[in-house]
Every structure is written in C-alpha cells, then in structure tokens.
Amino acid sequence: MTDLPQTMKAAILKHGGYSATSTGPVIEDAADWLEATELPVHNPGPGQVLIRLRASSVNPSDLHFIKGEYGQPRVKGAVAGFEGCGDVVATGKGAEALKGQRVAFVAAGSGAWAEYIVTQMQMCIPLRPDISDDDGAAQIVNPLTAMAMVDMAREDGDAFVISAASSQLGKLMCSLGRDLGLKPIALVRRAETVDTLKSLGAAEVLVTSDPEIVEKFAAISTTLKPRVFLDAVTDQLSENLFCTMPNRARWVTYGKLSTEAPTLSQTGQLIFMGKRIEGFWLTQWMMSTPPADQMRVVAEVQARFADDRWKTDVSEHLTLENLVSNLADALKKSDGKVIITP
Ligand SMILES: NC(=O)c1ccc[n+]([C@@H]2O[C@H](COP(=O)([O-])OP(=O)(O)OC[C@H]3O[C@@H](n4cnc5c(N)ncnc54)[C@H](OP(=O)(O)O)[C@@H]3O)[C@@H](O)[C@H]2O)c1
C-alpha cells in the first residue's frame, strides 16, 4: 500500500444504536447526523478488498440508517453510506482476482461515503466498461430490488401495483414490468409525473391526492385484478387501496416513505379472502437466493443499464468535501439521486 495515502476524507455517523423515532428518510441538516472528518486508510484483511471511490449514491435507506431508523444499529464514528462504485486498489488474501477491477459494491465493513472503502470481495460486482460511474454507484440496492420484486409480482398475475412510482425504484419496476408484458398500476403523489410513468409503461397512473382515488383504484382493480401491491409508502391510503384488491392479494411493504402509521380496517379479508401482508428486504433476498440465481440477476441488471433500458436519474453531484453542508438541500430536489464523488 505504499502508493496509497495514510488518511482519507470520510463522513462518519454522529450517533450509535437505534433512535426509536419514525420520522422517515428526510433530514433538515446533515450535520445533525454526520460529521466530515479525516480517517486512516486501512489494509484489507483476508477475503477483503480496498476500493478507491468513484461514486456513491444516497438512498432513502442511508437516511433511515443515519437517523437510527433502519434494520441495523448504527455504530458511532463509523463511515456512513451503503453502496457505490470504485476501483479495487489492494486485496487481502484470497481476493486477488479483483485487483485493478472497477466494481459496484455494498459497504459491509466500512461505509461508502469515504475516499477508500474496505469490504468483503463477495460484496463486489465487477462492472462492464459500458456502465457509467453514476449508474455503477446505484447498481445494487434498487436494481436488484426491482428485479426481485417484479419477479415476485409476475408469479401472481399480469397486473401489479407500485406506490411512490416516481421514485428511482418505482421507475425501474415500471419499465421492467412493461418489458415483461405485465401491467404496472402506478401511484404517484405529483400529477406532473403522470406522463413520465406512462412513458415508462404504466398501464394506469393514479395521483394519490385525487379525492376519488379509492373509487378509481377499485374500478381498475376489478378490471385488471392486481394481486401484488409493492408499497414503499405504507400509509392509511395504502391500506384503503389494499382493501379494494381482489382475493389472495398481497400487500408487500418494502419502504416507509410516509410517517403515518396505518391501521387495519378489514382484518376479515385476511381470514376470508386469503389476503396477506408481508415485507420485503433486499438483505434477506441476498441471504436466501442461491449465488447462481443472483449472478443471473446481476448480469441482466448490467445489460439493462448498458443498453439504456434503465438509467439512474441524477439530481445533483456532491463531493465528500461539501456533503455534510449541502446534502439536505440537494435532497429537496425531486426526480433523481444525489451522487457523491470523492
Ligand atoms: N426493502 C428494500 O430492500 C428496499 C430496497 C431498495 C429501496 N427500498 C425503498 O424503496 C423506496 C424508494 O427508494 P428510491 O431509492 O427509489 O427512492 P428515491 O428515488 O430517493 O425517491 C423517493 C421518492 O419517493 C417519493 N416520496 C417521498 N416521500 C413520499 C411520501 N411520503 N409519499 C409518497 N411518495 C413519497 C418522492 O417522489 P415525488 O417527489 O415524485 O413524490 C421521492 O422522490 C424507499 O422507501 C426505499 O427505502 C427498499
């Protein structure tokens, strides 16, 4: 590691553990949760690689996590950020095959919002040269979730429902559904995103602020018979819509964009109509899906980005230097990911 610096820029967590709050993936000021600092660059251990960052994405899961509202406890002082892409500049024993490769990675040991990242080699995916760094920075969390959840939906008929459909993940799922011959029913909160969703293949698009949304959704539900509701919002409207879905419908909650806690108004539907409420978490999918199947999904994801069937919409680029001061403002822009570069 002689040609590598001793220290690096990084954004670290200000707090440890869980917070017991449920305020959602929004922040007033990143300085409440993060601190910009200089840290030592570590050597990779056995089975690990050291990656020099090219780009990292900011996902809602990162915001839930820094606030202590995610499925894993925070470690005070640890680097934030779950995913990114970069170049493998050093390898531990057994990981030599990745030396020199540009990879997309999930940060397993130290976070992605730093100049250098140590992670397990299994958390790295070598990137095709025709994938841009921006796409590489958001190559794992949302694309794999989109593939896994649309796969789940297609087992249960040809129509399915997507909430927060204007999110990056919503858009990926919509166009994937269309490409597979399915009928995505998109729910959006901003009317100006309706045309975008239609152009991405939504069979129907409803605006959640429409006072007649429940009736309109019920009519669509009767015609198209969607049996899977992929829900990132999980509020009372979600529950009301789920109640109008046909028998054997599944409400799959995978995000908590809304802070509202829904109540169940018709539990009899779970008993008499065979309806189900369940969760989806990519981490669980990765642990339970055989590696060969995951590799097939990864190859398909890269192919979709390489030939422009999918793309990462970017709202703003930040650097590690201005991340803490500018993140909250950058996140106010709709329609795209904030990407962090060194
Ligand atoms: N469970 C898993 O394994 C997993 C994996 C990946 C992602 N996710 C979840 O998937 C969701 C989308 O992720 P993403 O990266 O695609 O997000 P994103 O691109 O950052 O977009 C989030 C979008 O959701 C919309 N939104 C925000 N708050 C909302 C609310 N209260 N009600 C309705 N819509 C709201 C906003 O769009 P508008 O401004 O256009 O309304 C916002 O741009 C997140 O909840 C994330 O945590 C879960």
The ligand as an SDF file (V2000), in Angstrom:
LIG
                    3D

 48 52  0  0  0  0  0  0  0  0999 V2000
  -36.7920   -3.0710    1.3070 N   0  0  0  0  0  0  0  0  0  0  0  0
  -35.7610   -2.9830    0.4750 C   0  0  0  0  0  0  0  0  0  0  0  0
  -34.9490   -3.9190    0.3600 O   0  0  0  0  0  0  0  0  0  0  0  0
  -35.5720   -1.7440   -0.3260 C   0  0  0  0  0  0  0  0  0  0  0  0
  -34.5630   -1.6920   -1.3060 C   0  0  0  0  0  0  0  0  0  0  0  0
  -34.4570   -0.5150   -2.0730 C   0  0  0  0  0  0  0  0  0  0  0  0
  -35.2850    0.5570   -1.8240 C   0  0  0  0  0  0  0  0  0  0  0  0
  -36.2280    0.4580   -0.8460 N   0  0  0  0  0  0  0  0  0  0  0  0
  -37.1800    1.5560   -0.5910 C   0  0  0  0  0  0  0  0  0  0  0  0
  -37.7430    1.9240   -1.8160 O   0  0  0  0  0  0  0  0  0  0  0  0
  -38.2060    3.2730   -1.7320 C   0  0  0  0  0  0  0  0  0  0  0  0
  -37.7640    4.0480   -2.9510 C   0  0  0  0  0  0  0  0  0  0  0  0
  -36.3460    4.1150   -2.9660 O   0  0  0  0  0  0  0  0  0  0  0  0
  -35.6210    5.0170   -4.0840 P   0  0  0  0  0  0  0  0  0  0  0  0
  -34.1640    4.9070   -3.8670 O   0  0  0  0  0  0  0  0  0  0  0  0
  -36.1670    4.6730   -5.4050 O   0  0  0  0  0  0  0  0  0  0  0  0
  -36.0990    6.4570   -3.6410 O   0  0  0  0  0  0  0  0  0  0  0  0
  -35.8640    7.8670   -4.3380 P   0  0  0  0  0  0  0  0  0  0  0  0
  -35.5540    7.7530   -5.7470 O   0  0  0  0  0  0  0  0  0  0  0  0
  -34.9120    8.5920   -3.4660 O   0  0  0  0  0  0  0  0  0  0  0  0
  -37.2890    8.5000   -4.3090 O   0  0  0  0  0  0  0  0  0  0  0  0
  -38.1350    8.5880   -3.2500 C   0  0  0  0  0  0  0  0  0  0  0  0
  -39.3360    9.2500   -3.8660 C   0  0  0  0  0  0  0  0  0  0  0  0
  -40.4990    8.8480   -3.2000 O   0  0  0  0  0  0  0  0  0  0  0  0
  -41.4410    9.8840   -3.2130 C   0  0  0  0  0  0  0  0  0  0  0  0
  -41.8960   10.1040   -1.8350 N   0  0  0  0  0  0  0  0  0  0  0  0
  -41.1930   10.5760   -0.8020 C   0  0  0  0  0  0  0  0  0  0  0  0
  -41.9490   10.6330    0.2970 N   0  0  0  0  0  0  0  0  0  0  0  0
  -43.1570   10.1940   -0.0550 C   0  0  0  0  0  0  0  0  0  0  0  0
  -44.3650   10.0400    0.6430 C   0  0  0  0  0  0  0  0  0  0  0  0
  -44.4800   10.3490    1.9510 N   0  0  0  0  0  0  0  0  0  0  0  0
  -45.4160    9.5580   -0.0250 N   0  0  0  0  0  0  0  0  0  0  0  0
  -45.3160    9.2600   -1.3280 C   0  0  0  0  0  0  0  0  0  0  0  0
  -44.1930    9.3730   -2.0450 N   0  0  0  0  0  0  0  0  0  0  0  0
  -43.1220    9.8480   -1.4030 C   0  0  0  0  0  0  0  0  0  0  0  0
  -40.7630   11.1200   -3.7710 C   0  0  0  0  0  0  0  0  0  0  0  0
  -41.1580   11.2780   -5.1170 O   0  0  0  0  0  0  0  0  0  0  0  0
  -42.0600   12.5300   -5.5700 P   0  0  0  0  0  0  0  0  0  0  0  0
  -41.3970   13.7510   -5.0430 O   0  0  0  0  0  0  0  0  0  0  0  0
  -42.0420   12.3990   -7.0720 O   0  0  0  0  0  0  0  0  0  0  0  0
  -43.3840   12.2770   -4.9960 O   0  0  0  0  0  0  0  0  0  0  0  0
  -39.3030   10.7490   -3.7320 C   0  0  0  0  0  0  0  0  0  0  0  0
  -38.5730   11.3000   -4.7890 O   0  0  0  0  0  0  0  0  0  0  0  0
  -37.6610    3.8030   -0.3970 C   0  0  0  0  0  0  0  0  0  0  0  0
  -38.6750    3.7280    0.5720 O   0  0  0  0  0  0  0  0  0  0  0  0
  -36.5560    2.8210   -0.0570 C   0  0  0  0  0  0  0  0  0  0  0  0
  -36.2970    2.7570    1.3130 O   0  0  0  0  0  0  0  0  0  0  0  0
  -36.3740   -0.6530   -0.1000 C   0  0  0  0  0  0  0  0  0  0  0  0
  1  2  1  0
  2  3  2  0
  2  4  1  0
  4  5  1  0
  4 48  2  0
  5  6  2  0
  6  7  1  0
  7  8  2  0
  8  9  1  0
  8 48  1  0
  9 10  1  0
  9 46  1  0
 10 11  1  0
 11 12  1  0
 11 44  1  0
 12 13  1  0
 13 14  1  0
 14 15  2  0
 14 16  1  0
 14 17  1  0
 17 18  1  0
 18 19  2  0
 18 20  1  0
 18 21  1  0
 21 22  1  0
 22 23  1  0
 23 24  1  0
 23 42  1  0
 24 25  1  0
 25 26  1  0
 25 36  1  0
 26 27  1  0
 26 35  1  0
 27 28  2  0
 28 29  1  0
 29 30  1  0
 29 35  2  0
 30 31  1  0
 30 32  2  0
 32 33  1  0
 33 34  2  0
 34 35  1  0
 36 37  1  0
 36 42  1  0
 37 38  1  0
 38 39  2  0
 38 40  1  0
 38 41  1  0
 42 43  1  0
 44 45  1  0
 44 46  1  0
 46 47  1  0
M  CHG  2   8   1  16  -1
M  END
$$$$
